[in-house]
Amino acid sequence: MEKGDERIAHEVRLKEVFNAPIEKVWKAVSTAEGIAVWFMPNDFEPVEGHEFHLNAAQFGMSPCKVTKIDPPHFLSFNWGKDWFVEFHLKEMDGKTEFTLVHGGWDEDKVTEFGAPHRAVQENMAKGWEFSILPKLRSHVER
């Protein structure tokens, strides 16, 4: 987004380096048990085409679908009616570079719960950065 541009950013993109081997990070982001520890309860399975749900608490069960999986480097899924989430993992001498991409945002759309994308994106960007990814870091670095 250009300075002064009021349009919504197309993606939330965050990069972290975890002091953990790629296999441990992969297990945390590609299993139902792992995802439940740092993100949300779910019925995820690491199979392309698998339809699953994230338990989004007050928002209910949010439908998702695995779109691509390339162990232990890449996982993507559609979330709700508009979004996609990608996890990119890169091995770095015993550490793991982890990149999260959360896209599909459109300032002219609302979520299936009626909330404008702009407001949800701002909340989710802060949530990923200040709550969710720190939980993932804590989980994989212990």
BELLIN-V158425 format. One record per residue. N is the residue number from 1. RES is the residue in one small letter. PHI is phi in whole degrees, 0 to 359 (none if undefined). Layout:
n->N res->RES phi->PHI
n->N res->RES phi->PHI
//
This chain:
n->1 res->m phi->none
n->2 res->e phi->286
n->3 res->k phi->301
n->4 res->g phi->88
n->5 res->d phi->281
n->6 res->e phi->267
n->7 res->r phi->288
n->8 res->i phi->291
n->9 res->a phi->291
n->10 res->h phi->283
n->11 res->e phi->214
n->12 res->v phi->266
n->13 res->r phi->227
n->14 res->l phi->229
n->15 res->k phi->237
n->16 res->e phi->226
n->17 res->v phi->244
n->18 res->f phi->260
n->19 res->n phi->276
n->20 res->a phi->202
n->21 res->p phi->293
n->22 res->i phi->303
n->23 res->e phi->297
n->24 res->k phi->290
n->25 res->v phi->294
n->26 res->w phi->302
n->27 res->k phi->299
n->28 res->a phi->290
n->29 res->v phi->254
n->30 res->s phi->234
n->31 res->t phi->229
n->32 res->a phi->301
n->33 res->e phi->294
n->34 res->g phi->297
n->35 res->i phi->298
n->36 res->a phi->295
n->37 res->v phi->293
n->38 res->w phi->247
n->39 res->f phi->236
n->40 res->m phi->213
n->41 res->p phi->303
n->42 res->n phi->196
n->43 res->d phi->236
n->44 res->f phi->296
n->45 res->e phi->223
n->46 res->p phi->281
n->47 res->v phi->226
n->48 res->e phi->304
n->49 res->g phi->90
n->50 res->h phi->294
n->51 res->e phi->266
n->52 res->f phi->217
n->53 res->h phi->230
n->54 res->l phi->260
n->55 res->n phi->276
n->56 res->a phi->270
n->57 res->a phi->50
n->58 res->q phi->297
n->59 res->f phi->269
n->60 res->g phi->85
n->61 res->m phi->275
n->62 res->s phi->261
n->63 res->p phi->288
n->64 res->c phi->220
n->65 res->k phi->210
n->66 res->v phi->293
n->67 res->t phi->254
n->68 res->k phi->202
n->69 res->i phi->217
n->70 res->d phi->220
n->71 res->p phi->298
n->72 res->p phi->261
n->73 res->h phi->249
n->74 res->f phi->207
n->75 res->l phi->214
n->76 res->s phi->224
n->77 res->f phi->211
n->78 res->n phi->277
n->79 res->w phi->228
n->80 res->g phi->66
n->81 res->k phi->271
n->82 res->d phi->232
n->83 res->w phi->266
n->84 res->f phi->226
n->85 res->v phi->231
n->86 res->e phi->232
n->87 res->f phi->242
n->88 res->h phi->250
n->89 res->l phi->239
n->90 res->k phi->224
n->91 res->e phi->287
n->92 res->m phi->222
n->93 res->d phi->50
n->94 res->g phi->88
n->95 res->k phi->252
n->96 res->t phi->227
n->97 res->e phi->277
n->98 res->f phi->240
n->99 res->t phi->241
n->100 res->l phi->255
n->101 res->v phi->234
n->102 res->h phi->237
n->103 res->g phi->234
n->104 res->g phi->97
n->105 res->w phi->285
n->106 res->d phi->211
n->107 res->e phi->297
n->108 res->d phi->266
n->109 res->k phi->248
n->110 res->v phi->236
n->111 res->t phi->289
n->112 res->e phi->296
n->113 res->f phi->264
n->114 res->g phi->88
n->115 res->a phi->271
n->116 res->p phi->296
n->117 res->h phi->307
n->118 res->r phi->304
n->119 res->a phi->293
n->120 res->v phi->293
n->121 res->q phi->298
n->122 res->e phi->301
n->123 res->n phi->293
n->124 res->m phi->292
n->125 res->a phi->301
n->126 res->k phi->293
n->127 res->g phi->298
n->128 res->w phi->302
n->129 res->e phi->288
n->130 res->f phi->256
n->131 res->s phi->229
n->132 res->i phi->290
n->133 res->l phi->294
n->134 res->p phi->300
n->135 res->k phi->295
n->136 res->l phi->298
n->137 res->r phi->304
n->138 res->s phi->301
n->139 res->h phi->295
n->140 res->v phi->278
n->141 res->e phi->267
n->142 res->r phi->276
//
